[in-house]
Amino acid sequence: MIVKCTAFDEVSIQDITSWNTQIVGYVDRGHGKEALKCLDIMQHEGFAPNSITYACILKACGSTKLLRKGQQMHARIIKEGFLKKNVFVGNALVGMYAKCGELIKAQEVFDVLTIWDVASWNTLIGGYAQHGYGDEALDSFEQMKAGGISPNAITFVCILKACGIVGDIAKGQEIHVDIVSKGLLGEDTMVGNALIDMYAKCGVVLKAQEVFDKLPIRDTVSWNALIAGYVQHGHMKKAIECSEEMEKSGFSPNMVTFGCLLKICGTIGAIKNGQEIHGEIIKEGLLGKSISLCNALVEMYAKCGALSEARDVFDQISVKDVLLWTALISGYAQHGHGEEPLALYEKMQDEGLAPTPLTFVCMLKACGNIGTCNKGEEIHARIITEGMLQGDIRIGTSLVDMYAKCGELAKAQYLFNELPVRDVVSWSALIAGFAQLGKDSKALFNAFKQMLEEGIEPNSASFSSMLKMCCHFGLLDKGKLVFEIMIKWYAIIPTLDHYTCLVDLFCRAGLFEKAVGVTERMPFNGDLIMWRALLGACRTWENVTAARLAFKHATLLDETDVATYISMSNIYAEFKEP
């Protein structure tokens, strides 16, 4: 709701000061477009803008991302000579370009200023940091100090953000010492919060906790920075404990807090907790106020496999950005769907939204899920056109994975060989392709060996592919060795997928006691895939006793699964119980 400045209308004699007062009021309230309209009326009334007017209007252009209007103001400022004689206007111009994401132009304007003060440097450094250019922000900081300008609290906040972006913990610690020496930590909550955030982003969460514990004053931002740090580095239990302590301390969660908590729920699959948080968000009236919160909700439901709930939230959002579309596409793709992501992708483009690299990654996964190589090739061509193939290893890896899953191993191998950088994910994608087709165990083992020779440590997915290949060819001894190496050499905790492969290997060899022994030693219950594999092997090897055990566990998981009953019925019909 726009608050009309009635006091202005009651002024009998309106001058530039009264006009500026109204413009400042609009800008301070975040009503940038209204400030611009006020400027038009002011000029129509015959009042020429002064330095204060220009500074406020540039701020309005930056907040509303009206770059073209800002450029028009820039031209007028140059014509009227304000840029050379007024540092206030110059700083505002740098700030406008920075907020609009035009960092090169912001730097150009900064370079032509005749006077630089701490505000000038803060505006430039803050612009770089805000848009993720950490190295540029750090370079500017060093130039600022070399020019004899002492940093203030705002400078430290901006440069700590830059340290977090590039992960420069050494520089961050150096700045921490400087902050303490200047006595700023106890005076300014903003500085303390920036320190927590920097340490958290650099992965030194214990240090972030230490700074937090020493803060004389904490606010919601302090708590959020610490919680986000724990979430980012996978310390979900600590993040939950921190959020509980936050509420006990009298701080109510805000949109950032809810976003972090939703990420926790998605990561650990706590859908009931996620639903409760969803209810709180609706209760607080926050759902329609933050697109990032909507993204977090969709992502949480999608990760938990609740795709209908994810779609419901998605459909409720009137204004959708590419991140929201990608979150839903990713959810469908991650759970093995292909048609739904393809339909969403087409609709997203119809809405005029350009895919991001992550969108392409998700789409390639979807193509691989349903084996639609033609669509995958179409997306591949667009990736090349957009110039994204060389700049993002995720896209290259996803292309390898897509072609491998579509049975195009030659194309997968070619793209893999062309990757500028190969990591464990790209190697695992290629190895998984060999495993899926199951045509050449020698090629798979050679690829695994080459990966090790290049100094790449295998991950859980790599070993999963190796075990599946061993199952396919009935390589019991090699499979047992792979399982043992995974645990003893690489300290990888076996997943259900790994255990299922081991059970399958023993079953194929007719070693049912060992297969059952594996199921009993697992730290979690088996799934339908495992028990069906055991049931199928029992029929092959005529083992009714083991079949009854597998049948019992399978029906406990899903008593309506028809295939399980048919398999058991066939076993009873063909063989007599011992």
N, C-alpha and C positions, 0 to 999 in steps of 0.2 A: 504493500500500500504506500502510495506517495504522499508525503506530508507537504501540503502547500504552505509556502512562506507568506502568510497573511500580513505579517509585520511589514514586509516589503511593499505590498499593495497600498498600505496606509501611509507610506512616506510621501509627503507632499512634493518634496523636491528630490528626485532621484538622480544620483550621480554615479560615477564609476565605482566608488566605494560600496554603495548600496547594492549595485549589480554584482560586484565581486562577492559580497557577503552571501547573496542568494546562491550564486554558483558554487561557492565553497560549501554551503549547507547541503546542496544536492550531492556533491562529490563525496563529502564525509559520510553521508547516509548510504552511499553505494548506488545512487541514481545517476549514473554517468550520462545516459541518453537525455534525461531531463536537463542536466547541466548544459549539454550541447544545444538543446532547444532554447534554453535561456540565453545562451550566447547569440544565437540568431536574432532573437527579439531585441536584445541589447544593441546589436549593431544596426538593426532596423530603426531603432530609436535615435540613432546618431552617435552612440558612444563607442569609441575605439578601445579595444582591449589593451591593457597594460601588462607588465611583467607578471603580476599576480594572476590576472585572467588567464594568460597563456599557460602558466604553470599548472593551474587547476584544470584547465581544459585538456592539457596533455595527460594529466593523471586520469581524467575521465576516459580519454581515448585508449589508454593502456588497460584500464579495468574492464572496458567493454570490447577490447580487441578490435577497435575500429582503426585499423592501420591506415587506410586511405585518408580518413579525416585527420589523423595525426600527421601524415605527410603534407597535407595542405597547410596545417598549422606551422610545420617546419619551414615551408617555403615563405610564409608570411613573416615568421620570426627572423629569417635571414634577411629578407627585404627591409624590415624595419630596424635591423641592427641589434636586436636583443641578444643574439647568441654570443657576441663578442664582449658585451658589456655587463651581462647579468648571469652569474654562475647559477642562480636559482632556476632560471629558465633552461639553461644548458643541462643541469642535472635532471630536470623534469623531462627533457627531450630524450636523454639517454634512458631514463626509466620507462618512457613510453615504448621505445623500440625494444627494450629488453622484455617487457611484459607481453609484447606482441610476438616474441620469439625471434625477432630480427637482431640477433646478437652481433653480426658483422656490422650492420648499420649503427648499432649502439656504440660499438668500438670506434667507428669512424667519427661519430659526433663527439665522443669523449676526447679523441685525439686532437680535434680542432679547438677545444675549449682553451681559453687563455689562462683561466684560473681553475685549479683543482683543489677542492677541499675534501675533508673526510667524507662528506655526503656524496660527492662525486664518485669517489672510489667505492663507497658502500653500494651505490646504485649499480655500478658496473659489476662488481664482485658478486652482488646478490643476484643479478640477472644471469650471470654464468652459472652460479650454483643452482638457481631455481630450475634451469633447463638441463641440468645434468652435466655441464661442462666443468668438471672438477679441476682438471689440470689448468684450464684457462683462468679459473678463479684463483688458484694458488699462484700462478705466474703474476697476476695483477696484484695480489697481496704483497708479493716480494717487491714489485715495482713501487707500490705505495710506500712501503717502509724505506726503500732506497731513496725516495723523494722527500724523506723527512716528515711524513704525515703519520702521526700516532693513531693506531686503531682504537676504536671505542667499542662499546658493548655490541652494537649492531654489526660492526665489522667481524667481531669474534663469532657471532651467531652464524653469519654467512660463510665464513671460512671453515668453521667446524662442519657445516653441511657439506662443503666441498671435500673435506678430508674423508667424510663418511662415504661419499660417492666413489672416490678412487681407492678407498681402503688404506689411506696413508696414516697408519696408527702412530708412526714416529713423529710426524708433523703435528698430529692431533695432541699428542702428549706434550710436545713443546709448547703449543698454544695453551694447553691446560695450565702449565707452570706460569706462563705469562699472565693468564687470567687471575690465578691465585695471588701473584705478586702485586697486581693492581687492585686487589680487594673487590673484584666484581662478582665473585661467586655468591657472596652473601647478600649482595645488593639487588641482583637482577635474576629473577626466576627464569627468564628467557635464556640467559647464558647457561645456567645449570641444566636446563632441559636440552639445550643444544649439545652439551657435553655428554649427557646420557645417550642421546641419539647417535652421536658420533661413535662412541665406544661400542654401542649395540650393533651398528651397521658394520663396524670393523671386526665384529665377531668376539670382542672382549667383553662378554656380557657380565662377568664378575666385576670388572672395573666399572661398568655402567651401574650395577647394583651398589657399588661402593660410593660412587658420586651421589646417587639417589639417597642413600642412607644419611649422607652428610649435609644434604640440602636443608637450610633453616626453614625454608618455605617451599611447600609442594603444591602443585595444582593438578588439574586433570591431565594437562599436557605432560607433566612429569611422569605420572602413572602410565599414560598411554605409550610414551617413549620406551619405558622399561618393558611393558607387556609386549609391545611390537618387537623388541629386540629378542625376547625369549621365543616368540613365535617364529621369527625369521630364521633362527638357528635351531629350530626343532625341539626346544625345551618346553613342550606343551604343558607338562605338569606344573612347572614353575610359573608359566604364564597364567594358568588357572588359579594357582595359589595367590599370585600377585593381584589378579582381578578381584578375588574374594577379599583380600586385605584392603584393596582400594575402597570397596563398598563399606567395609567395617569402619574405615577412617572417615566416612561421611561424604565421599566423592561419588557422584552419580555418573554412570557410564554415558559417553556421548557417541557420536557417529563413528569416530575413530576406534573407540573401545569395542563397540559392537562389531565393527569390521574385523578386528583382531580375534574376537571370540568366535565369530563365524568361521574364520580360517582354521581355528583349532578344531571346531566341530567337524569340518570337512576333512581335515587331516586324519583324525582318529575315528571318523565314521559315527560320531555321536549325533544322530539325526534328531533324537528327542530333545536334547539340549538346544540344538539348532532351531527346532520348532518353537521352543520356549523363548529364545532370543528374538525370533521373528515376531512373536506376539508382543514382546516388549517394544520392539521397533515401531510396530503399528500403534501400540498404546501411546507412545511418545510422539506420534505424528511425524516420524523421521523418514518413512519409506520414500515419499515423493520428493524429499529435499536433497538427496544425495545420490547421484548416479553410481558412485563408487560403492555405496552401501547396497544398492540394488545388485551390482555386479557380485559383491561378496555373498549375497543371499543365493543368487542363481548358482554360483560356483560351489557353495556349500551343499545345496541340494543335489547338484550334479555329481559331486565327488562321492556323496553318500548313496548314489544310485537311484535317488528319488527324482527321476527325470520329469514325471508329470508335475510334481510340485515346482521344479525349476522352471518348467514351461509356464505354469500358472503365474509365477512372479514376473517372468519375462513379459507375458501378455498384458499384465497390469500397468506396465511402464509406458507412458505416452511418448516420451522422448528417449530414444535408444541410441547410444553411441556404439562405435565399432567394438569396444571392449565388452559390452553387454552381449552383442551378437556372438562374439568369439567365445565368451564364457559358456553360452548354451551349446554352440557348435562343438566345443571341446568336450562338454559333458556327454553328449551323444556319441562322439567319436571314441572317447575313453572306454565306454561301455559296449563297444562292438557294433554300434549302429553305423550305417552308411547312407541310407536313403534320406533320413531326416537332416543330417548335416548338409547334404547336397542341396536339398530344398531350401534350407535356411540361408545357405551361401548365395543362391540365386536371388532370394528375396532381399537380402542385405544389399546386394549390388543394385537391385531395382530402387532401393531407398537412397541411392547415391553415395553409399559409404564404401570407401576403398579398403580392401583387406590389408591387415598388418602382417608382418612375418609370422606371428603366432597363428593368425587365421589360416594362412597357407599350411603351416605345420599340421593343424587340426584337420584341414581338408584332405591332405595327403594321407593321413591316418585313416580317415573315413573311406577314401578310395581303396586303400589296402584292405580294409575290413570286408568290403564286398567284392573285391577283385575287379573293379572297373578301371582297367588300364587306360582306356580312351579318355576318360575324364581326368585321370591323373596326368596324362600327357598334355592335356589342355591347360591344366593348372601349372605344369612344368613350364610350358611356353610363356605363360603370363609372368611367372617368376623371373624368367630370363629377361623379358621385356621391361620389368620393373627394376632390373639390376640388383636383385636381392640374393642371387645364388652365391656370389663370392663373399658377401658381407656377413652371412649368418650361417654358422655351422649347423644350427638346428634344421634349417631348410634342406641343406645338402644331405644330412643324415635321414631326414624324413623322406626324401626322394629315394634314397637307397632302400629304405624300409618298404616304401610303397611298391617299387618295382619288384623287390624280392617277394613280397606277399602276393603280387599278381603273377608270380611265376616267371618274371622276366629277369632271370639271374644275370644274364650277360649285360643288360643295361645297368642293373644294380652294381655289378662289379666295375663297369666302366666309370660310373659316377663316383663310386667309392675311390677309385684310383685318381680321379680328378680333384678330390677334396683338398683344399690347401692345408687344412689341419684335420687330423683324424684322432678322435678321442675314443674312450671306451664305449660311448653310446653308438657311434658310427660303426665301430667294429662289431658290437653286439647286434646291430641291425643286419649287417652282412651275414654274420654267423647264424642268426635266426632264420634268414632266408634259406641257407643251406639245410638247416634242420627241418624247416617246414616242408620243403620239397622231398627231402629224404632220399636223394638220388646218389649222393657221393659223400660217404663218411670221410674219405681221405681228404677231400677238398676242405671239409669243415675243420678237421683236426689240423690241417696245414695252416688254415686261416687263424685258428686259435694260437698255434705256435708262433706265427709271424707277429701277431699282436703282442705276445709276450716278449719277443725279440726286439720290438720297437719300444719296449719299456712301458707299455700300457698294462696296468693291472686290471684283470677281469672283474666284473661286478656280478651281482645276483642274476641278471638277465643273461649274461654270457654263459654262466654255468647251467642255467635252465635250458638253453639251446643245446648245449653239449649233452646233457642228460637225455633230452628228447631224441637226439640223434642215436644215442646208445640204445634207447628203447626201440626205436624203429628197426635197427639192425640186430637187436637182441644181444648187444655187447655187454654182458653182465659184469665181467671183470673190469672192463674199462669204465663202466658206469659207476661201480663201487669206488674205483680209484678217483674218478672225477669228484664224487661226493665227498670223499675223504680229504682231497686236496683243497676243496672249497672251504672246509671247516678248519683244517689244521694249518694250512699255509696262508690262507687269506682271511681267516677269522670272519667269514661270512656266515651269518645265522641262517640256516635253511628255512625256506618258506614252504607253504603247503604245496606249491608247484614242484619244488625239489623233492619233497617226500613222496608225492604222487608218482613221480618218475621212478623213484627207487622201488616203491611198491610194485609198479608195473614191471620193472625189470625182474624182480623175484617171481612174480606171477608168470611171466613169459617162460621162465626157466623151470616152472613147476615147484618152486620152493615156497610153499604156502605158509609154513611155520615162520619163516623169516619175514615174509610179507606182512603177516599178522603182527609179528613182533615189532616191525617198523610202525604200524598203526598204533600200537600200544605205547611206544616210546615217544611219539610226537607230543609236543607241548600244547597242541590244539586238536580239535576234532577234524576228521576228514570231511570232504565234501562229496557230493553225488558222483563227480567224475572219478574220484578215487575208488569208491565202493562199486561203481559200475564196472571199472577196469578189473577189479578183483572178481566180481561176479562173472564177467565174460571169460576170464582165465579159468575159473572153476569148471565151466562147461567144457572147455577144451581139454582140461586135465582130469575131468570126472571126479572132482572133489566136492561132494555134497556138504560136508561139514563146514568147510570154509565158506561155501556159498550161503549157507544159512546165516553165518555171522555177517557177511556182507549185506545180505538182504535185510537183516534186522537194523543195521546202521543206516542203510539207504532209506528205508521206510520211516525211520525216526526223523530224517531230514525232510522228506517229502512223501507223505503217505498216499498222495494222489498220482505219483509218477507211474504211468502205465508200463513203460519200458522195463522197470524193475520187476514188476509182477510177471510180465511175459517171460523175462529171462529166468526167473526162479521156477516158473511153471514148466518151462522146457527142460530145465535140469532135473526136476522131479520126474518128469515124463520119460526121460532118456536113461536115467541112472537110478540104481537102488541105493538107499542109504547104507553106510557101512554098519 
